[in-house]
């Protein structure tokens, strides 16, 4: 996180991971969808992504334990795991060298796309996903977005929803696959030299607000309509995604203007 701890960065990161944990506690996913865009308002996206590693490990382990009764054999899902692993490695390699404006655009586009698909309730027909090629493709897309932005959930959720899994099976397999994705993400970031001691300290530090958010989310789920909370959360995400896209386009326009001035 930072060669020097800025109080604003610490405060934003704490708030971001609390609300990310809150959303995950209510609907079972969404921690990076909230946390990464918020943190990206005070630091580069490439520096924000490593903060997801420790919460990604711990929150998904908790989710696996809570739904352990719904566990299932993992062998049939090998194409998904393979595709995701390859996608994460490719995404991290691109993210470490991509311009910051482009990274913000990719993150903003991912968030906006997820929100619009959620509101439209667009689902993949089951006949298109019940084969190894579909698992490999969706795993690759999931890993690519995860490596680029730290966000694994949207394409993964679409794939598992299309497989018509039972609710508890859905939660368990989502946790297992996202845990594996974060495991590869942490290894890829370390291998690329993008995981410093400060970032390690940062990702451990945001565990507490993530966990508190998860507990609060479980309580909110009992008292507030899940559908209402989902709609409010999606509206907030849409605003953040559009903001990131606008900032990206603005920076790209400035870069183009500088190039033209030099020419």
C-alpha positions in Angstrom: 0.0 0.0 0.0 2.1 2.6 -0.1 5.4 3.8 0.7 3.9 6.1 3.3 0.6 5.5 5.0 -1.8 8.3 4.1 -4.7 8.6 6.6 -7.1 9.3 3.7 -6.0 6.0 2.0 -6.4 4.1 5.3 -9.8 5.5 5.9 -11.1 4.9 2.4 -9.7 1.3 2.4 -11.4 0.5 5.8 -14.7 1.9 4.6 -14.4 0.2 1.2 -13.7 -3.3 2.6 -16.4 -2.9 5.3 -19.1 -2.2 2.7 -17.7 -4.9 0.4 -18.0 -7.3 3.3 -21.5 -6.0 4.0 -22.6 -6.8 0.5 -21.0 -10.3 0.6 -22.7 -10.9 3.9 -26.1 -10.1 2.4 -26.0 -11.7 -1.1 -22.9 -14.1 -0.9 -20.6 -12.2 -3.2 -19.5 -8.6 -4.1 -16.6 -7.9 -1.8 -14.1 -6.8 -4.6 -16.9 -5.2 -6.7 -17.4 -2.7 -3.9 -13.9 -2.5 -2.4 -11.7 -2.2 -5.4 -13.5 0.6 -7.2 -13.7 2.6 -3.9 -10.0 2.1 -3.1 -9.1 3.0 -6.7 -10.3 6.5 -6.0 -7.3 7.1 -3.8 -4.6 4.8 -5.3 -3.8 3.2 -8.7 -5.9 0.1 -9.6 -2.7 -2.0 -9.8 -1.9 -1.2 -6.2 -5.5 -1.7 -5.0 -5.8 -5.3 -6.4 -3.3 -6.9 -4.0 -5.4 -5.7 -1.1 -8.0 -8.3 -2.1 -5.7 -11.3 -1.4 -6.1 -11.8 2.4 -9.8 -11.0 2.5 -10.3 -13.3 -0.5 -8.7 -16.2 1.3 -10.4 -15.7 4.7 -13.9 -14.6 3.5 -14.1 -17.5 1.1 -12.9 -20.0 3.7 -15.6 -18.8 6.0 -18.2 -19.1 3.2 -17.0 -22.7 2.5 -17.3 -23.7 6.1 -20.8 -22.2 6.4 -21.9 -24.2 3.4 -19.8 -27.3 3.9 -22.9 -29.5 4.0 -23.5 -28.7 0.3 -20.0 -29.7 -0.9 -19.7 -31.7 -4.1 -17.0 -33.4 -6.1 -14.6 -31.0 -7.8 -13.3 -33.2 -10.6 -16.2 -32.3 -13.0 -15.2 -28.6 -12.7 -11.6 -29.1 -13.9 -12.1 -27.0 -17.1 -13.3 -24.1 -15.1 -10.3 -24.3 -12.7 -7.8 -24.6 -15.6 -9.3 -21.7 -17.6 -9.3 -19.5 -14.5 -5.7 -20.2 -13.6 -4.5 -19.4 -17.1 -6.7 -16.3 -17.2 -5.5 -14.9 -13.9 -1.8 -15.2 -15.0 -2.6 -13.5 -18.3 -4.6 -10.8 -16.5 -1.9 -10.0 -14.0 0.8 -9.8 -16.7 -1.3 -7.3 -18.6 -2.3 -5.3 -15.5 1.3 -4.8 -14.3 2.2 -3.0 -17.6 -1.1 -1.4 -18.6 -1.6 2.4 -18.4 -3.6 3.4 -15.3 -6.3 5.1 -17.4 -6.9 1.8 -19.2 -7.0 -0.1 -15.9 -9.7 2.3 -14.5 -11.7 1.9 -17.8 -11.5 -1.9 -17.6 -12.6 -1.9 -13.9 -15.4 0.6 -14.5 -16.6 -1.4 -17.6 -16.6 -4.6 -15.6 -18.7 -3.0 -12.8 -21.2 -1.3 -15.1 -21.5 -4.5 -17.2 -22.3 -6.5 -14.1 -24.9 -4.0 -12.9 -26.7 -3.8 -16.2 -26.8 -7.6 -16.6 -28.1 -7.9 -13.0 -30.9 -5.4 -13.6 -31.8 -7.0 -16.9 -31.6 -10.5 -15.3 -29.9 -11.9 -18.3 -28.9 -15.6 -17.9 -26.9 -18.0 -20.0 -29.1 -20.9 -21.3 -28.1 -24.2 -19.6 -27.5 -25.9 -23.0 -24.6 -23.5 -23.6 -22.7 -24.3 -20.5 -22.9 -28.1 -19.9 -19.7 -29.0 -21.7 -15.9 -28.7 -20.9 -15.4 -26.0 -23.6 -17.9 -23.7 -21.8 -16.2 -24.3 -18.5 -12.8 -23.5 -19.9 -14.1 -20.3 -21.6 -16.0 -19.0 -18.6 -13.1 -19.9 -16.4 -10.7 -18.0 -18.6 -12.9 -14.9 -18.7 -13.3 -15.1 -14.9 -9.6 -15.4 -14.4 -8.8 -12.6 -16.9 -11.1 -10.1 -15.2 -9.8 -11.3 -11.8 -6.2 -10.8 -12.8 -7.0 -7.4 -14.3 -9.3 -5.9 -11.7 -9.4 -8.3 -8.7 -13.1 -9.0 -9.4 -14.0 -12.6 -10.0 -17.7 -12.8 -9.2 -19.7 -11.6 -12.2 -18.9 -14.1 -14.9 -18.5 -16.9 -12.4 -22.0 -16.2 -11.0 -23.5 -16.1 -14.5 -21.9 -19.5 -15.2 -23.1 -21.2 -12.0 -26.6 -19.7 -12.3 -26.8 -21.2 -15.8 -25.9 -24.6 -14.3 -29.0 -24.4 -12.2 -27.3 -25.3 -8.9 -29.1 -25.6 -5.6 -28.6 -22.4 -3.5 -26.3 -24.0 -1.0 -24.3 -25.8 -3.7 -24.0 -22.4 -5.5 -22.6 -20.7 -2.4 -20.1 -23.5 -1.7 -18.7 -23.9 -5.2 -18.5 -20.1 -5.7 -16.4 -19.9 -2.5 -14.1 -22.7 -3.6 -13.5 -21.4 -7.0 -13.0 -17.8 -5.9 -10.6 -19.0 -3.2 -8.6 -20.9 -5.9 -8.6 -17.7 -8.0 -7.3 -15.5 -5.2 -4.6 -18.2 -4.5 -3.4 -17.9 -8.1 -3.8 -14.1 -8.0 -1.5 -13.9 -4.9 1.1 -16.2 -6.5 1.0 -14.3 -9.8 1.4 -10.9 -8.2 4.3 -12.2 -6.1 6.0 -13.7 -9.1 5.5 -10.4 -11.0 7.1 -8.4 -8.2 3.9 -6.6 -7.5 3.3 -7.8 -3.9 5.5 -5.7 -1.6 5.7 -5.9 2.2 3.6 -2.8 2.5 0.9 -4.4 0.4 1.1 -7.6 2.4 0.6 -5.4 5.6 -2.3 -3.6 3.8 -4.2 -6.8 2.8 -3.9 -8.2 6.3 -5.1 -4.8 7.8 -8.3 -4.8 5.7 -9.3 -8.2 7.1 -10.9 -6.6 10.1 -13.2 -4.2 8.3 -14.1 -7.0 5.8 -15.0 -9.4 8.6 -17.0 -6.7 10.5 -18.9 -6.0 7.2 -19.6 -9.7 6.7 -21.1 -10.0 10.2 -23.1 -6.8 9.7 -24.3 -8.1 6.3 -25.6 -11.3 8.0 -27.7 -9.2 10.4 -28.9 -6.9 7.6 -30.0 -10.0 5.7 -32.4 -10.8 8.6 -34.0 -7.3 8.8 -33.9 -5.8 5.3 -35.4 -7.2 2.1 -32.6 -8.8 0.1 -34.2 -7.5 -3.1 -34.3 -3.9 -1.8 -30.7 -4.1 -0.6 -29.6 -5.6 -3.9 -31.1 -2.8 -5.9 -29.6 -0.1 -3.7 -26.2 -1.8 -3.9 -26.4 -2.1 -7.7 -27.3 1.6 -8.0 -24.3 2.5 -5.9 -22.0 0.2 -8.0 -23.4 1.7 -11.2 -22.5 5.2 -10.1 -18.9 4.1 -9.1 -18.5 2.2 -12.4 -19.6 5.2 -14.5 -17.3 7.5 -12.5 -14.3 5.2 -13.2 -15.2 5.0 -16.9 -15.5 8.8 -17.1 -12.1 9.3 -15.3 -10.5 6.8 -17.7 -11.9 8.5 -20.8 -10.8 11.9 -19.4 -7.3 10.7 -18.8 -7.1 9.1 -22.2 -8.3 12.3 -23.9 -5.6 14.3 -22.0 -2.9 11.8 -23.1 -4.1 12.1 -26.7 -4.0 15.9 -26.5 -0.4 15.9 -25.1 0.7 13.6 -28.0 -1.0 15.9 -30.5 0.7 19.0 -28.9 4.1 17.3 -29.1 3.4 16.4 -32.8 
